[in-house]
C-alpha cells in the first residue's frame, strides 16, 4: 500500500497548487491499483477505477503494459469487472495507440476465439503505430493462411485507418486572442525557467503567458463555446526561439481539443496566427499536433501614389492595418475555399496553410499518424504483392529542366525516399528524407522520451548514423529538479540506443558540453541531414534542422523526416576584415546589411542560408550558422574549400575519439563507426572522387546577399531595444547597432561569455585581454561580474594544456568543481570572474539568471524578454549580444567601451579572423 499512499499524498499536494492527479506511468503503482479494483470490498476501489481508466499514460510506459495486460484478462473473461465490459476494454485498448496494446490486440486477433479475434481485428484496423515486430507477426500469420491477418493487412493496404476518419470541417470558427505585439518568442508560451516541468503537462501549462491571459482565454471560451481560440502575434512572427513542442503543447492545452477522454492533458489541433506568419520550426510542431498556423498579413506596408513604400523618420516602413484581429474578433476559416473571412467579407488567401499534406495532418490529428500510416500501407501492399492504392496526397515533386541545384537541393535529392526514380527535385518539393544524425537536449528530452513512449518506439532506427542526448541545459546547477529528471532521462535514452552525456551507471565522467557543439563534431559528412531538439541545431557541416521534441522522437524511431525542400539565399563576402574586428561582428553585420539591401525585408526568414564560408573551419564557422536561427532562417549550409573541410573532419575525429576514450561508445560502437565514415569522406575528397559539397553554377536562389567586409568599421551589437515606442520592434534580433551608438556611456551590470556562439578562440581572446589589461593598468579589476562558461570540456582541457586556463584561474574568484556542482542557482554576483561549468548557463535561462533589471552584455544568442534577465517593476532587463572582446571590456569598465578604448584593448590580440575564399565555390 506504500506506493498508492504516496500517490494519494502527492495528489493532495497537487490540489494545493490547483492541479489534478499526475498521470500514471509506473507499473508498480498501477499493479497496486489493479489489485484494489479486483478487491470488491476495497475502500479505494472507486478511485482506483478512475485512475486506471482515465489517468494512465499509454504507449510503452511500464504502466501501459500493466493496463493492457489487465484489459486482456477482462476480454478473455479471466477477470470480471462490472464497470469495464469486454467491449469497453477494447475501446480502452484502441486509445492506447501502440506498444503493449498492439501486442495484446495481436494476441487476441490471432488467437483461437473467433468472436474475440474479429473484435480485436476491428480495433487493429484503426491503429498505425506498429513496428517491425508487430508487422512481422501479421505477415507470418498471413503467410500461414490466417484469415484475420489477411483481413487486417488488406485494410492497411487500403489505409482504412485514414480513409474512415471524419473529413476536416469545411468551416472552422475562431475567436482571436492577441498574445502579444511583435515577435512572440516561445519563452512567452513555455518559459525557459520552467523547463523542469515540461514533462508534467498540466503543471507546465500554468506558466503560459500570464495567469491573467489564461483567465482571458477561459472567458473567451465561455463566451464562444462553439469556437476555437486563435492565439496571435500582432505585428510579428509567432513562435520564434526554442522550446517549440512545450510551447505548442501549452497552446493546445489551453485552446485545443482533448486527444482522448482516457488520456489526460494531451490536447491537439491548436490554431495560431501571426502578422508575419509562423516561425518555421514552430509551424512544423503545429503540424505535429494537427493544428493550423496562419500567415495573417493583417498589417501591410503603406505605399504612396507611385507605389513606393512610405517610411518614417528612422527609415522604417510605415504599416497600415489591412484588417483587425483585435482580441474577441470572430473569424471563419474555410478549408474548402482556403480563405479567411470576417462574416461574409473575404480577408486573405490562406491556401499555404491547407496544402494537401497539411489537410492530411489535420484530418489524422497530427503528422505522426500520417508518417506511420504511409509506412504501414507500404508494408501491407508489399506483403499482398499489390501496388498501394493512391490514398495519401502524392509527394509534391517540382523539377525545372536545365536548372542547377543549390547545396540543400543536392542534399535532399541524395537523401530522399519514395520519390520518382531519376527525377531531380528543386525547392518547393515535399520530400521524405533519411536522417543521419539526431540530437536530443535535456530540457526537452523528457518530452522526447514521452513522445517515443506514446508512439510505442523501443529502439533507435538502424538508419540513423549516430544520436546524442545532451546534458548541457541543466549543467550549471545540479539541483533537486535536475537530480530527479536527468538520470531518468539518460537511462531511457541510453537504453534506446543514444550516446548520452551522462552514464546511467556512473562509469564515465559527465559531459555537459553544449549539444550543438557535440552534434557539430559527430557530423562527419557535409551531405548529412541532422535533426536536433533545439533551434540552434545549425551545423557547419551538412544541413541541420532544429526541431520540436516530437520530430526528434520521430527521427529517432523511424530514421526519417518529412518537409518541403526550402528555397535558399546565397551569402558571399567581399572586401577585407579590419585587424581589430572579430568574426562575430561579421555575423551581426550580415544581418544588418541584408536588411538594408532588401529594404527591411528579411529574405532569410524560412529559407536556407547558403553561406560561402570557404576558409573557416567548422568550429569557427559555427558562429555564423548558429546565429542563422536568430536570422529566422530555416537552416544553413556552409560551402567550404576542400582542405578546410578536411581540417574540420580531422578535428571532429579527434573530438569523437575523446568521447570513445571517456567510455561513451555503446555496444554497437556507433562512435567508432563515425570515425571510419569520416576517414572514408576525407579519402573521397583527397582523391577527387567526391570533392566538398558545392552548388551548381546555374542554381537558382531566392536572393543573393553580398556582405561587404570593408564597411564593418566597429563592433556590432544586437540590441533588444527594450524601450522602442513601437512594441513590435522590441526583443527582435534585427536591431544591429555599432558600438559608437552607445557613446561609451551605457552601464553594463553583468557580462557573459559562453553558449554555443563561442569556440576555443574566444576563451584564448579572454585570456589574452586579461594579460593585456594587467600589463597596461598594473592590475585587472572588474567593475561588473563576468560569467564564463566554456562550451565544452575539450576546450577546457586544451586551454589547460596550452596555459590559458591558468591565466583565467589567476583572475577568477570562482571555478567550477565537478565533484561538488552547485545545488542552487546563483542569485547575486560579485564584481569578479566566474569560471562556470561547460554548458549553456545564462543563455538557457532555466537555472542561472542575471539579477532582475540588469543590463547584460553577452556572447549569447538570446535577447528575449525574461530569458537571460527579467524585468523589475521600474526597469526592463536588457540582454545585449556582442563579441567576446566587447563583453570583456564592458565588464572591466562597467559600461560600453568607446571605439578608441576597444581598439587599444584588442591591440595585438589574435581575434577570430575571416578572409573570403578566392576560389569559385560552385560546380
Secondary structure as GFF3:
##gff-version 3
##sequence-region A 1 923
A	DSSP	alpha_helix	2	16	.	.	.	ID=ss1
A	DSSP	alpha_helix	27	38	.	.	.	ID=ss2
A	DSSP	alpha_helix	45	54	.	.	.	ID=ss3
A	DSSP	alpha_helix	62	76	.	.	.	ID=ss4
A	DSSP	alpha_helix	86	94	.	.	.	ID=ss5
A	DSSP	alpha_helix	100	109	.	.	.	ID=ss6
A	DSSP	alpha_helix	114	124	.	.	.	ID=ss7
A	DSSP	alpha_helix	132	143	.	.	.	ID=ss8
A	DSSP	alpha_helix	147	157	.	.	.	ID=ss9
A	DSSP	alpha_helix	160	163	.	.	.	ID=ss10
A	DSSP	beta_strand	171	181	.	.	.	ID=ss11
A	DSSP	beta_strand	184	185	.	.	.	ID=ss12
A	DSSP	alpha_helix	186	189	.	.	.	ID=ss13
A	DSSP	three_ten_helix	192	197	.	.	.	ID=ss14
A	DSSP	alpha_helix	201	205	.	.	.	ID=ss15
A	DSSP	alpha_helix	211	223	.	.	.	ID=ss16
A	DSSP	beta_strand	228	234	.	.	.	ID=ss17
A	DSSP	beta_strand	238	240	.	.	.	ID=ss18
A	DSSP	alpha_helix	244	255	.	.	.	ID=ss19
A	DSSP	beta_strand	257	260	.	.	.	ID=ss20
A	DSSP	beta_strand	263	268	.	.	.	ID=ss21
A	DSSP	beta_strand	271	274	.	.	.	ID=ss22
A	DSSP	alpha_helix	280	288	.	.	.	ID=ss23
A	DSSP	beta_strand	292	295	.	.	.	ID=ss24
A	DSSP	beta_strand	299	301	.	.	.	ID=ss25
A	DSSP	beta_strand	319	321	.	.	.	ID=ss26
A	DSSP	beta_strand	330	334	.	.	.	ID=ss27
A	DSSP	beta_strand	339	342	.	.	.	ID=ss28
A	DSSP	beta_strand	345	349	.	.	.	ID=ss29
A	DSSP	three_ten_helix	351	354	.	.	.	ID=ss30
A	DSSP	alpha_helix	356	364	.	.	.	ID=ss31
A	DSSP	alpha_helix	367	384	.	.	.	ID=ss32
A	DSSP	alpha_helix	407	415	.	.	.	ID=ss33
A	DSSP	beta_strand	416	417	.	.	.	ID=ss34
A	DSSP	beta_strand	430	434	.	.	.	ID=ss35
A	DSSP	beta_strand	437	440	.	.	.	ID=ss36
A	DSSP	alpha_helix	442	454	.	.	.	ID=ss37
A	DSSP	beta_strand	466	469	.	.	.	ID=ss38
A	DSSP	alpha_helix	480	496	.	.	.	ID=ss39
A	DSSP	beta_strand	499	500	.	.	.	ID=ss40
A	DSSP	alpha_helix	515	522	.	.	.	ID=ss41
A	DSSP	beta_strand	529	532	.	.	.	ID=ss42
A	DSSP	beta_strand	543	546	.	.	.	ID=ss43
A	DSSP	alpha_helix	549	558	.	.	.	ID=ss44
A	DSSP	beta_strand	560	564	.	.	.	ID=ss45
A	DSSP	beta_strand	568	574	.	.	.	ID=ss46
A	DSSP	alpha_helix	583	597	.	.	.	ID=ss47
A	DSSP	beta_strand	608	614	.	.	.	ID=ss48
A	DSSP	alpha_helix	618	627	.	.	.	ID=ss49
A	DSSP	beta_strand	635	640	.	.	.	ID=ss50
A	DSSP	alpha_helix	642	662	.	.	.	ID=ss51
A	DSSP	alpha_helix	670	687	.	.	.	ID=ss52
A	DSSP	beta_strand	703	708	.	.	.	ID=ss53
A	DSSP	three_ten_helix	709	711	.	.	.	ID=ss54
A	DSSP	beta_strand	716	718	.	.	.	ID=ss55
A	DSSP	three_ten_helix	727	729	.	.	.	ID=ss56
A	DSSP	beta_strand	736	738	.	.	.	ID=ss57
A	DSSP	three_ten_helix	739	742	.	.	.	ID=ss58
A	DSSP	beta_strand	750	754	.	.	.	ID=ss59
A	DSSP	alpha_helix	760	777	.	.	.	ID=ss60
A	DSSP	beta_strand	785	789	.	.	.	ID=ss61
A	DSSP	alpha_helix	793	802	.	.	.	ID=ss62
A	DSSP	alpha_helix	804	811	.	.	.	ID=ss63
A	DSSP	beta_strand	812	815	.	.	.	ID=ss64
A	DSSP	three_ten_helix	818	820	.	.	.	ID=ss65
A	DSSP	beta_strand	833	836	.	.	.	ID=ss66
A	DSSP	three_ten_helix	841	843	.	.	.	ID=ss67
A	DSSP	beta_strand	855	858	.	.	.	ID=ss68
A	DSSP	beta_strand	878	881	.	.	.	ID=ss69
A	DSSP	alpha_helix	884	893	.	.	.	ID=ss70
A	DSSP	alpha_helix	899	905	.	.	.	ID=ss71
###
